[in-house]
Every structure is written in C-alpha cells, then in structure tokens.
Amino acid sequence: MAQSVKLSDDVMAAVRREAELQSRSVAGQLSHWVRLGRAIEQSGAYDHARVTAALDGRLDTVELREEEAIAWLDAFTEKMFEPSATEQAFFAKRRKLGRGVGLDAAGNLIHAGPDAAA
C-alpha cells in the first residue's frame, strides 16, 4: 500500500533533479535512494551506533570512517537548523515584546508582534 510522507522543498528539488538525470520517476528515485541508504547502513563500513555516539559527543568525529562521517555531517547540519528549547523561549519572549526576531534577505531587522506565529 502506498504511503505519503512530507519532504522539504530542497530534498524534493534534489530528488526531481536526480530522477531526471537518471531517467527515473520521482518515486523510483526515492526508492533507489532508500535501497542505497539501507545497504550502506547494513554494510560493514557503516555503523549507525557510532554516528549516534558522535552526535551525542561520546565519540570523536575523527574516529568515524568516511561513510559514517558523511552521515554524521548530514545529521549534524540538520540538527543545527533546529532551534533549541532555549532559543524558542528567547524568540517567543521577543515576539511578545514586539522586538526584532530575525533578518530578512536584505539584512533588515524583522519585528513580530505578540500575535505572530511561533
């Protein structure tokens, strides 16, 4: 049975671009990448537990094998885009006070009032 999933616009752009290059459908490209990812994770050259340990700071990243380092960097970069609870509280307070909450593409301060979405 087919399932629906939400993927970010940048991921879908990469999928569409690669699907066109490889003469695959979007679904075919996603399935191909899933099979590849699974094969890599199950190979002897990749240990997901080591990647998780590096993300948790329990293993130095210089100890990761090449495939693990690539997976670590992808996961680390993704985590860096997620605001922490402290950051969320900080910006919620700024919104409540009507203070600046970021910069637009031109570098101008963006202000949000108390009714702005979190």
C-alpha positions in Angstrom: 0.0 0.0 0.0 1.3 3.4 -0.9 2.2 5.9 1.9 2.5 9.6 1.9 5.5 11.4 3.5 6.4 15.1 3.9 9.7 16.1 2.4 11.3 19.5 2.4 11.3 21.5 -0.8 15.1 21.3 -1.1 15.0 17.5 -0.7 12.3 17.2 -3.4 14.3 19.5 -5.7 17.3 17.2 -5.4 15.1 14.1 -6.0 13.5 15.6 -9.1 16.9 16.7 -10.5 18.4 13.3 -9.9 15.4 11.5 -11.2 15.5 13.4 -14.4 19.3 12.8 -14.8 18.8 9.0 -14.2 15.6 8.7 -16.2 13.6 7.6 -13.2 10.3 8.7 -11.8 10.3 10.7 -8.5 9.0 7.6 -6.7 11.6 5.4 -8.4 14.4 7.8 -7.4 13.2 7.9 -3.8 13.0 4.1 -3.7 16.5 3.8 -5.2 18.0 6.1 -2.6 16.2 4.2 0.2 17.6 1.0 -1.0 21.1 2.5 -1.2 20.9 4.1 2.2 19.7 0.8 3.7 22.5 -1.1 2.0 25.1 1.4 3.3 23.7 1.3 6.9 23.9 -2.5 6.8 27.3 -2.7 5.3 30.4 -3.4 7.5 31.8 0.1 6.6 29.0 1.9 8.3 27.9 1.7 12.0 24.9 3.8 12.9 25.6 3.5 16.6 29.0 5.1 16.0 27.3 8.0 14.1 24.8 8.4 17.0 27.7 8.3 19.5 29.5 11.1 17.6 26.3 13.2 17.5 25.9 12.7 21.3 29.6 13.7 21.8 30.6 10.3 23.1 32.9 9.6 20.1 35.3 12.0 18.5 34.4 12.6 14.8 37.9 11.9 13.7 37.3 8.3 14.7 34.5 7.9 12.2 35.0 6.1 8.9 34.3 8.0 5.7 30.8 6.8 5.2 30.0 7.4 8.9 31.5 10.9 8.8 29.2 11.8 5.8 26.2 10.6 7.7 27.3 12.4 10.8 27.8 15.7 8.9 24.3 15.4 7.3 22.7 14.8 10.7 24.7 17.5 12.5 23.8 20.1 9.8 20.1 19.2 10.1 20.3 19.5 13.9 21.9 22.9 13.6 18.8 24.2 11.8 16.5 23.1 14.6 16.1 25.7 17.4 16.7 24.5 20.9 14.1 25.0 23.6 16.1 27.9 25.0 16.1 29.6 21.6 12.4 29.0 21.1 11.7 30.6 24.5 14.1 33.5 23.7 12.3 34.3 20.5 8.8 33.8 22.0 9.7 36.4 24.6 11.0 38.8 21.9 7.8 38.3 19.8 5.7 39.0 22.9 7.6 42.3 23.5 7.4 43.2 19.8 11.2 43.2 19.3 13.2 42.1 16.4 13.2 38.3 15.7 15.4 38.0 12.7 16.7 39.4 9.4 15.1 39.5 6.0 17.0 38.7 2.8 18.2 42.3 2.6 19.6 42.2 6.2 16.8 44.4 7.7 15.5 43.6 11.2 12.2 41.8 11.2 9.8 42.6 14.0 7.0 40.4 15.1 4.2 41.4 17.5 2.6 39.3 20.2 0.1 37.8 17.7 2.9 36.4 15.4 3.1 32.7 15.0 5.8 30.9 17.0 
